[in-house]
Amino acid sequence: MIDGTPILDVKPYIPLYDSIPRARIPDWITSSTTFRKVIISDDVIKELKAAEPSFKHYSSCEQFIKALSQILRNDIRSHFQRCLKKTKPQLPKARPVGNCGAKSSGNSCNLNAIKRQYEVRMDVIRVLYEIDDENNQVKVISFGIIPST
């Protein structure tokens, strides 16, 4: 209870992380387990190393990157978010790939390659990333240090 309000935290059973004998796993859990390749550019790694003194819960940049990769290689999006591209290819926060709106007629806008940016917060770091479903990979775009309050 927090301030008189009950807190209920419900999570699905995932055998990779939990161990309960004879547990049954719903199909929607087993069908959505996809591990992705995590791509972090050398530039982002350099910037993370520079931010290392700000870390509160990780002793090194390497430890932070290892934890981040373990999180991002799992598709942590909800079922709704994973299926969003199929149902609504254009959203205000999505950014099309290509020269959309460019006056040049030689380049076209690829609306099928919409890139959505996602965010995860770890320690004092806010990480922005994109998921490329077609190539089964996650690309870390940038990060920022979350200001202390």
Helices and strands as residue ranges (DSSP letters): H 27-30, E 37-40, H 42-51, G 52-54, H 61-72, H 79-87, E 95-98, E 109-115, E 117-122, E 125-132, E 137-145
